[in-house]
């Protein structure tokens, strides 16, 4: 299946306007609000192909490694030479790392949904008193 031109235009708008969300780019491209809100574009074969072409996993992995290993550089004025010296600090450039990765993973739909991971705890017991306590906690909204 070929990549839809409309999908290419959405990605191009996002690329040219840093900070423009996919939803905003879709609005500008004339998509209906219900389709935009559904997020279904990311599930289409066309969008998946476009993401793999423009943001292949191999590139993400390479950039991910570069960003994770990137060190912050500061400039200090050298009174003797009258020039600025670059000094590498042994700390990651966290802003660059987080923003680049967040955007790429969101575009590829590999970012966790809001709210994180859901964990359920189940109590299994043959002791009637514990079972009764658990039932009481559940009814009271404590679990």
C-alpha positions as YAML, in Angstrom:
chain: A
units: angstrom
residues:
- id: 1
  name: UNK
  ca: [0.00, 0.00, 0.00]
- id: 2
  name: UNK
  ca: [1.39, 3.44, -0.88]
- id: 3
  name: UNK
  ca: [1.74, 6.24, 1.64]
- id: 4
  name: UNK
  ca: [-1.14, 8.71, 1.38]
- id: 5
  name: UNK
  ca: [-0.15, 12.21, 0.27]
- id: 6
  name: UNK
  ca: [-2.38, 13.67, 2.96]
- id: 7
  name: UNK
  ca: [-0.41, 11.79, 5.63]
- id: 8
  name: UNK
  ca: [2.83, 13.14, 4.17]
- id: 9
  name: UNK
  ca: [1.46, 16.68, 4.40]
- id: 10
  name: UNK
  ca: [0.50, 16.17, 8.06]
- id: 11
  name: UNK
  ca: [4.03, 15.03, 8.91]
- id: 12
  name: UNK
  ca: [5.54, 17.86, 6.85]
- id: 13
  name: UNK
  ca: [3.48, 20.43, 8.78]
- id: 14
  name: UNK
  ca: [4.68, 18.93, 12.04]
- id: 15
  name: UNK
  ca: [8.30, 18.98, 10.86]
- id: 16
  name: UNK
  ca: [8.19, 22.60, 9.72]
- id: 17
  name: UNK
  ca: [6.33, 23.87, 12.80]
- id: 18
  name: UNK
  ca: [8.22, 22.62, 15.84]
- id: 19
  name: UNK
  ca: [5.78, 22.02, 18.67]
- id: 20
  name: UNK
  ca: [2.80, 21.50, 16.34]
- id: 21
  name: UNK
  ca: [1.02, 18.35, 17.43]
- id: 22
  name: UNK
  ca: [-0.20, 15.71, 15.03]
- id: 23
  name: UNK
  ca: [-3.78, 16.70, 15.93]
- id: 24
  name: UNK
  ca: [-3.10, 20.37, 15.10]
- id: 25
  name: UNK
  ca: [-1.48, 19.37, 11.81]
- id: 26
  name: UNK
  ca: [-4.50, 17.22, 11.00]
- id: 27
  name: UNK
  ca: [-6.84, 20.15, 11.71]
- id: 28
  name: UNK
  ca: [-4.80, 22.29, 9.32]
- id: 29
  name: UNK
  ca: [-5.04, 19.52, 6.74]
- id: 30
  name: UNK
  ca: [-8.85, 19.46, 7.03]
- id: 31
  name: UNK
  ca: [-9.47, 16.22, 8.90]
- id: 32
  name: UNK
  ca: [-12.75, 15.89, 10.80]
- id: 33
  name: UNK
  ca: [-12.57, 16.35, 14.57]
- id: 34
  name: UNK
  ca: [-14.02, 12.91, 15.31]
- id: 35
  name: UNK
  ca: [-11.31, 11.23, 13.23]
- id: 36
  name: UNK
  ca: [-8.59, 13.37, 14.79]
- id: 37
  name: UNK
  ca: [-9.78, 12.60, 18.33]
- id: 38
  name: UNK
  ca: [-9.94, 8.87, 17.62]
- id: 39
  name: UNK
  ca: [-6.20, 8.67, 16.93]
- id: 40
  name: UNK
  ca: [-6.98, 6.14, 14.19]
- id: 41
  name: UNK
  ca: [-4.51, 7.72, 11.78]
- id: 42
  name: UNK
  ca: [-1.67, 6.05, 13.68]
- id: 43
  name: UNK
  ca: [-3.24, 2.64, 13.10]
- id: 44
  name: UNK
  ca: [-3.41, 2.98, 9.31]
- id: 45
  name: UNK
  ca: [-0.95, 1.11, 7.13]
- id: 46
  name: UNK
  ca: [-0.12, 4.37, 5.37]
- id: 47
  name: UNK
  ca: [0.87, 6.18, 8.59]
- id: 48
  name: UNK
  ca: [2.87, 3.18, 9.83]
- id: 49
  name: UNK
  ca: [4.77, 3.04, 6.54]
- id: 50
  name: UNK
  ca: [5.41, 6.79, 6.68]
- id: 51
  name: UNK
  ca: [6.73, 6.51, 10.25]
- id: 52
  name: UNK
  ca: [8.99, 3.61, 9.31]
- id: 53
  name: UNK
  ca: [10.27, 5.52, 6.28]
- id: 54
  name: UNK
  ca: [10.88, 8.84, 8.03]
- id: 55
  name: UNK
  ca: [11.66, 7.53, 11.54]
- id: 56
  name: UNK
  ca: [12.97, 3.99, 11.09]
- id: 57
  name: UNK
  ca: [13.62, 2.03, 14.27]
- id: 58
  name: UNK
  ca: [17.31, 1.81, 13.38]
- id: 59
  name: UNK
  ca: [17.57, 5.62, 13.29]
- id: 60
  name: UNK
  ca: [15.66, 5.96, 16.56]
- id: 61
  name: UNK
  ca: [17.97, 3.45, 18.22]
- id: 62
  name: UNK
  ca: [21.07, 5.26, 16.92]
- id: 63
  name: UNK
  ca: [19.81, 8.70, 17.99]
- id: 64
  name: UNK
  ca: [18.55, 7.29, 21.27]
- id: 65
  name: UNK
  ca: [22.05, 6.06, 22.06]
- id: 66
  name: UNK
  ca: [23.62, 9.36, 20.95]
- id: 67
  name: UNK
  ca: [21.20, 11.39, 23.05]
- id: 68
  name: UNK
  ca: [21.59, 9.21, 26.09]
- id: 69
  name: UNK
  ca: [25.36, 9.63, 25.83]
- id: 70
  name: UNK
  ca: [25.27, 13.33, 24.87]
- id: 71
  name: UNK
  ca: [27.07, 15.58, 27.31]
- id: 72
  name: UNK
  ca: [26.22, 19.18, 28.02]
- id: 73
  name: UNK
  ca: [28.69, 21.76, 26.71]
- id: 74
  name: UNK
  ca: [29.10, 25.19, 28.26]
- id: 75
  name: UNK
  ca: [31.10, 28.17, 27.08]
- id: 76
  name: UNK
  ca: [33.38, 29.98, 29.50]
- id: 77
  name: UNK
  ca: [35.10, 33.26, 28.73]
- id: 78
  name: UNK
  ca: [38.89, 33.00, 28.90]
- id: 79
  name: UNK
  ca: [40.33, 36.27, 30.20]
- id: 80
  name: UNK
  ca: [43.81, 35.44, 28.89]
- id: 81
  name: UNK
  ca: [42.88, 34.66, 25.27]
- id: 82
  name: UNK
  ca: [39.78, 36.85, 25.13]
- id: 83
  name: UNK
  ca: [37.88, 33.94, 23.57]
- id: 84
  name: UNK
  ca: [35.23, 31.55, 24.75]
- id: 85
  name: UNK
  ca: [36.38, 28.05, 25.62]
- id: 86
  name: UNK
  ca: [34.01, 25.11, 25.30]
- id: 87
  name: UNK
  ca: [33.88, 22.89, 28.33]
- id: 88
  name: UNK
  ca: [32.17, 19.52, 28.35]
- id: 89
  name: UNK
  ca: [30.31, 18.76, 31.56]
- id: 90
  name: UNK
  ca: [29.96, 15.10, 32.43]
- id: 91
  name: UNK
  ca: [26.18, 15.32, 32.58]
- id: 92
  name: UNK
  ca: [23.63, 14.47, 29.90]
- id: 93
  name: UNK
  ca: [21.85, 17.23, 28.01]
- id: 94
  name: UNK
  ca: [18.58, 16.09, 29.51]
- id: 95
  name: UNK
  ca: [16.30, 18.51, 27.71]
- id: 96
  name: UNK
  ca: [17.49, 17.39, 24.28]
- id: 97
  name: UNK
  ca: [17.32, 13.75, 25.30]
- id: 98
  name: UNK
  ca: [13.82, 13.81, 26.68]
- id: 99
  name: UNK
  ca: [12.20, 15.96, 23.99]
- id: 100
  name: UNK
  ca: [13.64, 14.07, 21.05]
- id: 101
  name: UNK
  ca: [12.76, 10.67, 22.40]
- id: 102
  name: UNK
  ca: [9.30, 11.66, 23.59]
- id: 103
  name: UNK
  ca: [8.30, 13.01, 20.20]
- id: 104
  name: UNK
  ca: [9.64, 10.04, 18.27]
- id: 105
  name: UNK
  ca: [8.02, 7.45, 20.49]
- id: 106
  name: UNK
  ca: [4.70, 9.29, 20.50]
- id: 107
  name: UNK
  ca: [4.70, 9.49, 16.71]
- id: 108
  name: UNK
  ca: [5.38, 5.79, 16.46]
- id: 109
  name: UNK
  ca: [2.70, 5.01, 19.07]
- id: 110
  name: UNK
  ca: [5.27, 3.31, 21.31]
- id: 111
  name: UNK
  ca: [4.76, 5.72, 24.20]
- id: 112
  name: UNK
  ca: [2.80, 4.53, 27.25]
- id: 113
  name: UNK
  ca: [-0.71, 5.89, 27.53]
- id: 114
  name: UNK
  ca: [-1.53, 8.50, 30.14]
- id: 115
  name: UNK
  ca: [-1.79, 7.05, 33.62]
- id: 116
  name: UNK
  ca: [1.03, 4.57, 33.23]
- id: 117
  name: UNK
  ca: [0.76, 0.94, 34.15]
- id: 118
  name: UNK
  ca: [-2.27, -0.48, 35.87]
- id: 119
  name: UNK
  ca: [-1.61, -3.02, 38.60]
- id: 120
  name: UNK
  ca: [-4.27, -5.22, 40.16]
- id: 121
  name: UNK
  ca: [-3.71, -7.13, 43.39]
- id: 122
  name: UNK
  ca: [-5.62, -10.28, 44.13]
- id: 123
  name: UNK
  ca: [-5.81, -11.81, 47.60]
- id: 124
  name: UNK
  ca: [-6.34, -15.54, 47.66]
- id: 125
  name: UNK
  ca: [-6.87, -17.07, 51.06]
- id: 126
  name: UNK
  ca: [-8.54, -20.08, 52.61]
- id: 127
  name: UNK
  ca: [-8.91, -18.23, 55.88]
- id: 128
  name: UNK
  ca: [-12.53, -16.95, 56.15]
- id: 129
  name: UNK
  ca: [-11.54, -14.06, 58.41]
- id: 130
  name: UNK
  ca: [-9.08, -12.70, 55.83]
- id: 131
  name: UNK
  ca: [-11.62, -13.17, 53.05]
- id: 132
  name: UNK
  ca: [-14.23, -11.26, 55.08]
- id: 133
  name: UNK
  ca: [-11.71, -8.46, 55.78]
- id: 134
  name: UNK
  ca: [-10.82, -8.17, 52.10]
- id: 135
  name: UNK
  ca: [-14.50, -8.03, 51.18]
- id: 136
  name: UNK
  ca: [-15.04, -5.26, 53.76]
- id: 137
  name: UNK
  ca: [-12.07, -3.26, 52.42]
- id: 138
  name: UNK
  ca: [-13.35, -3.61, 48.88]
- id: 139
  name: UNK
  ca: [-16.85, -2.49, 49.83]
- id: 140
  name: UNK
  ca: [-15.46, 0.52, 51.70]
- id: 141
  name: UNK
  ca: [-13.42, 1.55, 48.64]
- id: 142
  name: UNK
  ca: [-10.04, 0.96, 50.31]
- id: 143
  name: UNK
  ca: [-9.05, -1.51, 47.57]
...
